[in-house]
Amino acid sequence: MHFPEFKREYVVQYWRTNWTQDPFSKMCYSYVSKNSSPEDCKTLQKPLNDLIYLCGEHLCFDFIGTVNGAYISGIEAAERIIGGYVSDFVVLLLVLTLISHLK
């Protein structure tokens, strides 16, 4: 899937943290506990009110605690955000194509 070029004016709001400067994190990192499962990550990936989408290394079960996990999680969140728009656009194109053939 091809994403449009990033433009700062498209961003409504974001929140970035820096755990190396955070006095409460104590340089922590994510890890898989004995009773964890991929379902835990899937639960955390669910958007809140279709407005807030989370991503990060802690949401990619196969690569928890890695840069790869953060990257994959970010791509998945972006696909969830624009996926609805892309599918709506495809449906619209199909409808317009059908209408044009009916004439």
Secondary structure, 3 states (H helix, E strand, C coil): CCCCCCCHHHCCCCCCCCCCCCCCCCCCCCCCCCCCCHHHHHHHHCCECCCECCCCHHHCHHHCCCHHHHHHHHHHHHHHHHHHHHHHHHHHHHHHHHHHHHC
